[in-house]
Amino acid sequence: MVLGDPTDSLHAPRATPRLRPRRHCHSHHRIHPHTSSSSRVDYSHLTIHDTYFDHDTTRLNPINHDKPLYEHRSAFKNYNSGGKVPLGLKRKGLRIVVTGGAGFVGSHLVDRLIERGDSVIVVDNFFTGRKENVMHHFGNPRFELIRHDVVEPLLLEVDQIYHLACPASPVHYKFNPTNVVGTLNMLGLAKRVGARFLLTSTSEVYGDPLQHPQVETYWGNVNPIGVRSCYDEGKRTAETLTMDYHRGAGVEVRIARIFNTYGPRMCIDDGRVVSNFVAQALRKEPMTVYGDGKQTRSFQYVSDLVEGLMRLMEGEHVGPFNLGNPGEFTMLQLANVVQETIDPDAKIEYRPNTEDDPHKRKPDITKAKELLGWEPKVELRKGLPLMVSDFRKRIFGDHKEEGATTAK
Ligand SMILES: NC(=O)c1ccc[n+]([C@@H]2O[C@H](COP(=O)([O-])OP(=O)(O)OC[C@H]3O[C@@H](n4cnc5c(N)ncnc54)[C@H](O)[C@@H]3O)[C@@H](O)[C@H]2O)c1
């Protein structure tokens, strides 16, 4: 399915010379030693001479602190065997693409990567993202922004790809085939340049779950032809493609299944429940509860998610991993927390439920706790005020509460 895929043929053929000297030491190390498939691609011709290495492999792995970040770049390790990086060869950080980096989650991830010292290229078509989310990096030589739709192929030389580009709310995802085609293109890029690829999948792959809480081994209960299917099934297909590229082409992949996340920079009117309630309460409109309001969701603050994504990318496990906050709230409880935070008199208005709305959602995060050493830290009552002050500013232009977007 994967080898010889259309994306590959859209990129330059493997044998053609590159536009500039190859600088990665890792392309030929990306093959998994444990992958024994006879159809595996032979990358041996990509061996690159030591003098092109400019990446410091001495940076410590944030999870296994005693190990270098990219141990597999063994050639550089030998070169640097004295433990001292020769002047002029000092690393400039990893080169990382964040597709969808101008969006809500993506822009917070970009902040962390830049802060860590990496070079970041944001690829975004601004369908739901905004330049304002990343404008504070303009002028930083380690930051680039490319307006590009990932349904079209793209060639960039990078070490890692965080693939987030995808309309994530019902209002938007019905109009865009990003999930499948965009993921295929970005996997093609990862395969071509030997980059590690992380897919931001979703708890929606569990559909209306028959198992509670949801463990990664649960295969889900998804309607393949419903109004939400383009998103749910799109992400399921994206996971399939990701695993096929891993097994079939030796691409290093990671899969995160993200549960409801909230925080500053969320799209204001995109129909997601937290942003809906907060915007409505601020505007003194009634909060719309669909159905009886007893359906449950878990709400994760964005900084917790970003930490989980980075641990997953740098760690050794493919996943999938549930990344979410296991605290479970009914919609009515959420509305109450919003009332407490914004306006105790905010009204609630009931509307008929939407089609295929899951009744329950709560992640089992045992796997992420054990293998990534990760768990969320920010409670809803602590994270919500940070989002509220951002929304207030964007809705009313109120600059009084300008400041932190991080919760400790
Ligand atoms: N926020 C959540 O609660 C949540 C939950 C589960 C999964 N996710 C996943 O996390 C990722 C980020 O979600 P988010 O909440 O930040 O949403 P978002 O809409 O704020 O961000 C998505 C970004 O992708 C960009 N984009 C969309 N289609 C594109 C295309 N074809 N080419 C280039 N860029 C494109 C948008 O402009 C936007 O900047 C998505 O893949 C989403 O499915 C998010």
The ligand as an SDF file (V2000), in Angstrom:
LIG
                    3D

 44 48  0  0  0  0  0  0  0  0999 V2000
   -7.7790   20.4350   20.3680 N   0  0  0  0  0  0  0  0  0  0  0  0
   -8.3140   19.2590   20.5950 C   0  0  0  0  0  0  0  0  0  0  0  0
   -9.1190   19.0980   21.4920 O   0  0  0  0  0  0  0  0  0  0  0  0
   -7.9400   18.0710   19.7500 C   0  0  0  0  0  0  0  0  0  0  0  0
   -8.4570   16.8290   20.0830 C   0  0  0  0  0  0  0  0  0  0  0  0
   -8.1080   15.7340   19.3090 C   0  0  0  0  0  0  0  0  0  0  0  0
   -7.2470   15.8770   18.2440 C   0  0  0  0  0  0  0  0  0  0  0  0
   -6.7680   17.0950   17.9470 N   0  0  0  0  0  0  0  0  0  0  0  0
   -5.8770   17.2130   16.7770 C   0  0  0  0  0  0  0  0  0  0  0  0
   -4.8100   18.0960   17.0360 O   0  0  0  0  0  0  0  0  0  0  0  0
   -4.4930   18.8310   15.8490 C   0  0  0  0  0  0  0  0  0  0  0  0
   -4.5150   20.3250   16.1310 C   0  0  0  0  0  0  0  0  0  0  0  0
   -5.8170   20.7000   16.5340 O   0  0  0  0  0  0  0  0  0  0  0  0
   -6.1600   22.1450   17.0660 P   0  0  0  0  0  0  0  0  0  0  0  0
   -7.1290   21.9730   18.1590 O   0  0  0  0  0  0  0  0  0  0  0  0
   -4.9300   22.9190   17.2920 O   0  0  0  0  0  0  0  0  0  0  0  0
   -6.9720   22.7190   15.8140 O   0  0  0  0  0  0  0  0  0  0  0  0
   -6.7600   24.0780   15.0010 P   0  0  0  0  0  0  0  0  0  0  0  0
   -7.8730   24.1370   14.0170 O   0  0  0  0  0  0  0  0  0  0  0  0
   -6.5700   25.2200   15.9060 O   0  0  0  0  0  0  0  0  0  0  0  0
   -5.3890   23.8000   14.2510 O   0  0  0  0  0  0  0  0  0  0  0  0
   -5.2960   23.1420   13.0180 C   0  0  0  0  0  0  0  0  0  0  0  0
   -4.3280   23.9040   12.1610 C   0  0  0  0  0  0  0  0  0  0  0  0
   -4.1580   23.2030   10.9320 O   0  0  0  0  0  0  0  0  0  0  0  0
   -4.2610   24.1400    9.8740 C   0  0  0  0  0  0  0  0  0  0  0  0
   -4.7320   23.4170    8.7070 N   0  0  0  0  0  0  0  0  0  0  0  0
   -5.9420   22.8380    8.5190 C   0  0  0  0  0  0  0  0  0  0  0  0
   -5.9910   22.2420    7.3140 N   0  0  0  0  0  0  0  0  0  0  0  0
   -4.7810   22.4510    6.7440 C   0  0  0  0  0  0  0  0  0  0  0  0
   -4.2040   22.1060    5.4960 C   0  0  0  0  0  0  0  0  0  0  0  0
   -4.8970   21.3920    4.6050 N   0  0  0  0  0  0  0  0  0  0  0  0
   -2.9340   22.4900    5.2230 N   0  0  0  0  0  0  0  0  0  0  0  0
   -2.2290   23.2050    6.1210 C   0  0  0  0  0  0  0  0  0  0  0  0
   -2.7180   23.5690    7.3200 N   0  0  0  0  0  0  0  0  0  0  0  0
   -3.9790   23.1980    7.6170 C   0  0  0  0  0  0  0  0  0  0  0  0
   -5.2330   25.1950   10.3520 C   0  0  0  0  0  0  0  0  0  0  0  0
   -5.1500   26.4020    9.6570 O   0  0  0  0  0  0  0  0  0  0  0  0
   -4.8290   25.3080   11.8140 C   0  0  0  0  0  0  0  0  0  0  0  0
   -3.7940   26.2350   11.9760 O   0  0  0  0  0  0  0  0  0  0  0  0
   -5.5070   18.3950   14.7960 C   0  0  0  0  0  0  0  0  0  0  0  0
   -4.9130   17.4090   13.9750 O   0  0  0  0  0  0  0  0  0  0  0  0
   -6.6210   17.8000   15.6000 C   0  0  0  0  0  0  0  0  0  0  0  0
   -7.3240   16.8110   14.8820 O   0  0  0  0  0  0  0  0  0  0  0  0
   -7.0840   18.2050   18.6610 C   0  0  0  0  0  0  0  0  0  0  0  0
  1  2  1  0
  2  3  2  0
  2  4  1  0
  4  5  1  0
  4 44  2  0
  5  6  2  0
  6  7  1  0
  7  8  2  0
  8  9  1  0
  8 44  1  0
  9 10  1  0
  9 42  1  0
 10 11  1  0
 11 12  1  0
 11 40  1  0
 12 13  1  0
 13 14  1  0
 14 15  2  0
 14 16  1  0
 14 17  1  0
 17 18  1  0
 18 19  2  0
 18 20  1  0
 18 21  1  0
 21 22  1  0
 22 23  1  0
 23 24  1  0
 23 38  1  0
 24 25  1  0
 25 26  1  0
 25 36  1  0
 26 27  1  0
 26 35  1  0
 27 28  2  0
 28 29  1  0
 29 30  1  0
 29 35  2  0
 30 31  1  0
 30 32  2  0
 32 33  1  0
 33 34  2  0
 34 35  1  0
 36 37  1  0
 36 38  1  0
 38 39  1  0
 40 41  1  0
 40 42  1  0
 42 43  1  0
M  CHG  2   8   1  16  -1
M  END
$$$$
